[in-house]
């Protein structure tokens, strides 16, 4: 059995690597918060599986939650974008760069082409 990493960056990326968890994040991105009971339709899985995915996302720091009575509400962690940018910074010179800011330079400057924005 593979040993689980304690590196928070690896844990975050591993949590994001699952299609159902990405669907949950996309659903959360469209709202300020969502009740866990409302997330079964976004990724077409049953409630126990949604709960497992939310636990993985919470443990990785991708989402935060609050219990209100017998319901639990989730939202994307406010620092998720900053964390992902920080990870990108460590593996890509310059980090994440918006597509509109990129310019592709040919060896001969007369052949420079700008990517569409």
C-alpha positions as CSV (number, residue, x, y, z in Angstrom):
1,X,0.0,0.0,0.0
2,X,1.3,3.4,-0.9
3,X,2.3,5.8,1.9
4,X,0.2,9.0,2.0
5,X,2.1,12.2,1.8
6,X,2.0,14.8,4.5
7,X,3.0,17.6,2.1
8,X,0.0,19.9,2.0
9,X,0.5,20.8,-1.6
10,X,0.5,17.1,-2.6
11,X,-2.6,16.5,-0.5
12,X,-4.4,19.4,-2.2
13,X,-3.5,18.3,-5.7
14,X,-4.5,14.7,-5.0
15,X,-7.8,15.9,-3.6
16,X,-8.4,18.0,-6.8
17,X,-7.5,15.1,-9.1
18,X,-10.8,13.3,-8.7
19,X,-13.6,14.1,-11.2
20,X,-16.4,14.0,-8.6
21,X,-14.4,16.4,-6.3
22,X,-13.8,18.8,-9.2
23,X,-17.6,18.8,-9.9
24,X,-18.3,19.5,-6.3
25,X,-15.8,22.5,-6.4
26,X,-17.4,23.8,-9.6
27,X,-20.8,23.6,-7.9
28,X,-19.4,25.4,-4.8
29,X,-17.8,28.1,-7.1
30,X,-21.2,29.1,-8.3
31,X,-22.6,29.9,-4.8
32,X,-21.4,31.5,-1.6
33,X,-22.2,28.3,0.2
34,X,-24.0,25.0,-0.5
35,X,-25.6,22.5,1.8
36,X,-24.0,19.1,1.6
37,X,-27.5,17.6,0.9
38,X,-27.7,19.6,-2.3
39,X,-24.4,18.3,-3.8
40,X,-25.6,14.8,-4.9
41,X,-27.0,16.1,-8.2
42,X,-23.8,17.8,-9.3
43,X,-21.6,14.7,-9.5
44,X,-24.2,12.0,-9.8
45,X,-23.2,10.1,-6.6
46,X,-25.0,9.1,-3.5
47,X,-24.9,11.1,-0.2
48,X,-22.3,8.9,1.6
49,X,-19.9,9.3,-1.4
50,X,-20.5,13.1,-1.4
51,X,-19.7,13.1,2.3
52,X,-16.5,11.2,1.7
53,X,-15.4,13.6,-1.1
54,X,-16.2,16.6,1.0
55,X,-14.1,15.2,3.9
56,X,-11.2,14.8,1.5
57,X,-11.6,18.3,0.2
58,X,-11.9,19.7,3.7
59,X,-8.8,17.8,5.0
60,X,-6.8,19.1,2.0
61,X,-7.9,22.7,2.8
62,X,-9.8,23.2,-0.5
63,X,-13.2,23.8,1.3
64,X,-14.5,24.9,4.6
65,X,-17.7,24.0,6.4
66,X,-20.1,24.9,9.1
67,X,-22.7,22.8,10.9
68,X,-26.1,24.5,11.3
69,X,-28.5,22.2,13.1
70,X,-28.5,18.9,11.3
71,X,-27.1,20.4,8.0
72,X,-23.6,21.2,7.0
73,X,-22.8,24.0,4.6
74,X,-19.7,24.1,2.5
75,X,-17.8,26.8,0.6
76,X,-14.5,27.1,-1.2
77,X,-11.7,28.0,1.1
78,X,-10.9,31.7,0.6
79,X,-7.2,31.0,0.2
80,X,-7.6,28.2,-2.4
81,X,-6.7,30.4,-5.4
82,X,-3.6,31.7,-3.5
83,X,-2.5,28.2,-2.6
84,X,-2.8,27.0,-6.2
85,X,-0.9,30.0,-7.5
86,X,1.8,29.3,-4.9
87,X,2.1,25.7,-6.1
88,X,2.3,26.8,-9.7
89,X,5.0,29.3,-8.8
90,X,7.1,26.4,-7.5
91,X,6.9,24.4,-10.7
92,X,6.5,27.1,-13.4
93,X,8.7,30.1,-13.8
94,X,6.4,33.1,-13.3
95,X,3.6,30.9,-11.9
96,X,0.1,31.1,-13.5
97,X,-0.1,33.6,-16.3
98,X,-3.4,34.7,-17.8
99,X,-3.8,33.6,-21.4
100,X,-4.3,37.2,-22.6
101,X,-0.9,38.2,-21.1
102,X,1.1,35.5,-23.0
103,X,3.0,36.4,-26.1
104,X,4.7,33.8,-28.3
105,X,7.9,35.1,-29.8
106,X,9.4,33.5,-32.9
107,X,13.2,33.5,-33.2
108,X,12.9,36.3,-35.8
109,X,10.9,39.2,-34.2
110,X,9.3,40.0,-37.5
111,X,7.4,36.7,-37.2
112,X,6.1,37.4,-33.6
113,X,2.6,36.2,-33.2
114,X,0.3,37.2,-30.4
115,X,-2.1,34.7,-29.0
116,X,-5.8,35.6,-29.2
117,X,-7.2,37.1,-26.0
